[in-house]
Structures are given as structure tokens and as C-alpha cells.
Amino acid sequence: ASDVYKRQQRMENVSAYSIKNTDLSGRKIIICDDVCTTGSTINRCAELLKNMGAAEVYAAVGTTTKLKKE
């Protein structure tokens, strides 16, 4: 599979993520992930957390992968 296909598939997979209604008003959140490939998972999680009222969302990752230019 091409890198473009893999990226598109990852973005579709994370669109299914959801979090039940929880009030995170004013909280600072850190998302920890072992590998950041496209950033789709972290971005989706951050979006959901912000929608729940998180004041700030940070991400920490152990490593990243190198994407080929499209």
C-alpha cells in the first residue's frame, strides 16, 4: 500500500474515536503516544478533549516516523 493510502486509512480510523460527555473545563491534558506516524490520532484526541472543555492539550511522543513526500 502506498504512503498516501496508509495516511488516508489512518485518518478514517481515528474519525471513529469518541469520548463520552465529561467536563474537562479548564484542565490541562497531556496525550502520550509511543509513535507518531501521521499525527491523526493525536489531533483527533486533542480535538475531542478541547470540545470537552480542556483549556490546553499537549502531546508527548517517544518517536516519529518519516513520511515520504506526496
MDAnalysis code that builds the backbone (N, CA, C; Angstrom):
import MDAnalysis as mda
import numpy as np

u = mda.Universe.empty(210, n_residues=70, atom_resindex=np.repeat(np.arange(70), 3), trajectory=True)
u.add_TopologyAttr("name", ["N", "CA", "C"] * 70)
u.add_TopologyAttr("resid", np.arange(1, 71))
u.add_TopologyAttr("resname", ["ALA", "SER", "ASP", "VAL", "TYR", "LYS", "ARG", "GLN", "GLN", "ARG", "MET", "GLU", "ASN", "VAL", "SER", "ALA", "TYR", "SER", "ILE", "LYS", "ASN", "THR", "ASP", "LEU", "SER", "GLY", "ARG", "LYS", "ILE", "ILE", "ILE", "CYS", "ASP", "ASP", "VAL", "CYS", "THR", "THR", "GLY", "SER", "THR", "ILE", "ASN", "ARG", "CYS", "ALA", "GLU", "LEU", "LEU", "LYS", "ASN", "MET", "GLY", "ALA", "ALA", "GLU", "VAL", "TYR", "ALA", "ALA", "VAL", "GLY", "THR", "THR", "THR", "LYS", "LEU", "LYS", "LYS", "GLU"])
u.atoms.positions = np.array([
    [0.844, -1.191, 0.000],
    [0.000, 0.000, 0.000],
    [0.879, 1.241, 0.000],
    [0.421, 2.247, -0.675],
    [1.194, 3.487, -0.763],
    [1.091, 4.260, 0.536],
    [2.031, 5.178, 0.756],
    [2.015, 6.009, 1.953],
    [0.776, 6.893, 2.001],
    [0.314, 7.353, 0.834],
    [-0.886, 8.193, 0.775],
    [-2.088, 7.392, 1.249],
    [-2.198, 6.144, 0.796],
    [-3.307, 5.282, 1.213],
    [-3.252, 5.033, 2.715],
    [-2.062, 4.735, 3.242],
    [-1.914, 4.476, 4.674],
    [-2.345, 5.693, 5.482],
    [-1.947, 6.871, 5.051],
    [-2.317, 8.104, 5.757],
    [-3.835, 8.291, 5.731],
    [-4.443, 8.105, 4.571],
    [-5.892, 8.272, 4.436],
    [-6.619, 7.249, 5.311],
    [-6.138, 6.021, 5.330],
    [-6.762, 4.972, 6.139],
    [-6.660, 5.318, 7.632],
    [-5.520, 5.837, 8.077],
    [-5.358, 6.226, 9.481],
    [-6.334, 7.334, 9.846],
    [-6.484, 8.308, 8.961],
    [-7.390, 9.420, 9.237],
    [-8.833, 8.930, 9.341],
    [-9.208, 7.967, 8.507],
    [-10.557, 7.405, 8.584],
    [-10.738, 6.612, 9.868],
    [-9.720, 5.895, 10.285],
    [-9.807, 5.101, 11.509],
    [-10.019, 5.978, 12.738],
    [-9.315, 7.086, 12.840],
    [-9.438, 7.926, 14.034],
    [-10.706, 8.749, 14.035],
    [-11.388, 8.856, 12.898],
    [-12.640, 9.602, 12.889],
    [-13.702, 8.879, 13.707],
    [-13.482, 7.610, 14.008],
    [-14.438, 6.830, 14.797],
    [-14.257, 7.050, 16.301],
    [-13.158, 7.666, 16.713],
    [-12.912, 7.879, 18.136],
    [-13.948, 8.822, 18.720],
    [-14.399, 8.511, 19.896],
    [-15.300, 9.413, 20.608],
    [-15.087, 9.240, 22.103],
    [-15.481, 10.230, 22.850],
    [-15.366, 10.207, 24.302],
    [-16.726, 10.605, 24.851],
    [-17.181, 9.887, 25.871],
    [-18.462, 10.227, 26.479],
    [-18.372, 11.591, 27.136],
    [-19.510, 12.227, 27.304],
    [-19.563, 13.576, 27.861],
    [-18.925, 13.625, 29.250],
    [-17.841, 14.317, 29.334],
    [-17.133, 14.561, 30.582],
    [-16.704, 16.013, 30.554],
    [-16.875, 16.691, 31.673],
    [-16.495, 18.103, 31.734],
    [-15.017, 18.230, 32.077],
    [-14.239, 18.746, 31.152],
    [-12.806, 18.950, 31.373],
    [-12.474, 20.441, 31.445],
    [-13.466, 21.235, 31.772],
    [-13.298, 22.693, 31.789],
    [-12.055, 23.116, 32.553],
    [-11.208, 23.882, 31.847],
    [-10.029, 24.463, 32.459],
    [-8.870, 23.522, 32.693],
    [-9.008, 22.267, 32.381],
    [-7.929, 21.296, 32.641],
    [-6.853, 21.346, 31.565],
    [-5.645, 21.001, 31.979],
    [-4.522, 20.850, 31.054],
    [-4.301, 19.351, 30.885],
    [-4.258, 18.900, 29.644],
    [-4.177, 17.468, 29.337],
    [-2.901, 17.182, 28.555],
    [-2.252, 16.053, 28.868],
    [-1.097, 15.585, 28.096],
    [-1.474, 14.244, 27.483],
    [-1.365, 14.164, 26.168],
    [-1.584, 12.919, 25.445],
    [-0.217, 12.279, 25.245],
    [-0.059, 11.032, 25.642],
    [1.208, 10.317, 25.466],
    [1.018, 9.203, 24.453],
    [1.920, 9.125, 23.493],
    [1.842, 8.101, 22.454],
    [3.248, 7.566, 22.216],
    [3.337, 6.287, 21.894],
    [4.656, 5.710, 21.662],
    [5.241, 6.144, 20.322],
    [4.400, 6.175, 19.271],
    [4.871, 6.539, 17.938],
    [3.875, 7.489, 17.286],
    [4.366, 8.553, 16.709],
    [3.520, 9.469, 15.942],
    [3.842, 9.242, 14.465],
    [2.865, 8.704, 13.741],
    [3.076, 8.422, 12.327],
    [2.586, 9.586, 11.477],
    [1.290, 9.856, 11.534],
    [0.733, 10.956, 10.746],
    [0.244, 12.103, 11.617],
    [0.092, 11.853, 12.902],
    [-0.454, 12.856, 13.813],
    [-1.969, 12.804, 13.896],
    [-2.596, 11.937, 13.110],
    [-4.059, 11.859, 13.070],
    [-4.665, 11.492, 14.422],
    [-4.086, 10.521, 15.098],
    [-4.624, 10.087, 16.390],
    [-4.518, 11.200, 17.415],
    [-3.360, 11.809, 17.521],
    [-3.156, 12.888, 18.490],
    [-4.070, 14.062, 18.171],
    [-4.160, 14.437, 16.901],
    [-5.024, 15.559, 16.523],
    [-6.478, 15.289, 16.856],
    [-6.956, 14.072, 16.590],
    [-8.355, 13.729, 16.883],
    [-8.607, 13.729, 18.388],
    [-7.699, 13.154, 19.139],
    [-7.846, 13.145, 20.603],
    [-7.849, 14.570, 21.147],
    [-6.949, 15.404, 20.660],
    [-6.886, 16.795, 21.107],
    [-8.183, 17.523, 20.773],
    [-8.712, 17.287, 19.591],
    [-9.971, 17.914, 19.187],
    [-11.104, 17.523, 20.145],
    [-11.206, 16.243, 20.458],
    [-12.249, 15.773, 21.361],
    [-12.082, 16.369, 22.759],
    [-10.848, 16.402, 23.241],
    [-10.588, 16.944, 24.575],
    [-10.912, 18.438, 24.645],
    [-10.551, 19.181, 23.607],
    [-10.875, 20.612, 23.559],
    [-12.383, 20.828, 23.516],
    [-13.089, 19.978, 22.763],
    [-14.540, 20.074, 22.694],
    [-15.191, 19.795, 24.048],
    [-14.489, 19.068, 24.906],
    [-14.998, 18.758, 26.237],
    [-14.581, 19.812, 27.257],
    [-13.922, 20.870, 26.793],
    [-13.598, 21.991, 27.657],
    [-12.151, 22.101, 28.093],
    [-11.296, 21.179, 27.680],
    [-9.889, 21.257, 28.083],
    [-9.309, 22.610, 27.670],
    [-8.612, 23.254, 28.608],
    [-8.029, 24.562, 28.327],
    [-6.797, 24.430, 27.432],
    [-6.001, 23.389, 27.693],
    [-4.771, 23.175, 26.931],
    [-4.583, 21.681, 26.724],
    [-4.096, 21.310, 25.548],
    [-3.798, 19.910, 25.249],
    [-2.396, 19.844, 24.668],
    [-1.560, 19.022, 25.270],
    [-0.184, 18.835, 24.820],
    [-0.009, 17.379, 24.403],
    [0.989, 17.116, 23.585],
    [1.288, 15.750, 23.167],
    [2.755, 15.452, 23.414],
    [3.012, 14.249, 23.886],
    [4.375, 13.763, 24.065],
    [4.464, 12.418, 23.348],
    [5.492, 12.265, 22.509],
    [5.661, 11.005, 21.785],
    [7.083, 10.500, 21.957],
    [7.210, 9.168, 21.908],
    [8.526, 8.560, 22.041],
    [9.348, 8.701, 20.778],
    [8.685, 8.583, 19.635],
    [9.386, 8.664, 18.359],
    [8.385, 8.985, 17.248],
    [8.904, 9.339, 16.094],
    [8.059, 9.597, 14.930],
    [8.569, 8.774, 13.757],
    [7.744, 8.677, 12.737],
    [8.185, 8.050, 11.506],
    [8.350, 9.143, 10.455],
    [9.152, 8.884, 9.486],
    [9.377, 9.844, 8.412],
    [8.404, 9.553, 7.287],
    [7.575, 10.539, 6.957],
    [6.640, 10.392, 5.847],
    [7.329, 10.767, 4.549],
    [7.019, 10.009, 3.514],
    [7.534, 10.362, 2.189],
    [6.692, 11.498, 1.649],
    [7.298, 12.393, 0.900],
    [6.558, 13.486, 0.276],
    [5.608, 12.932, -0.767],
    [4.403, 13.499, -0.778],
    [3.383, 13.034, -1.727],
    [3.625, 13.594, -3.093],
])
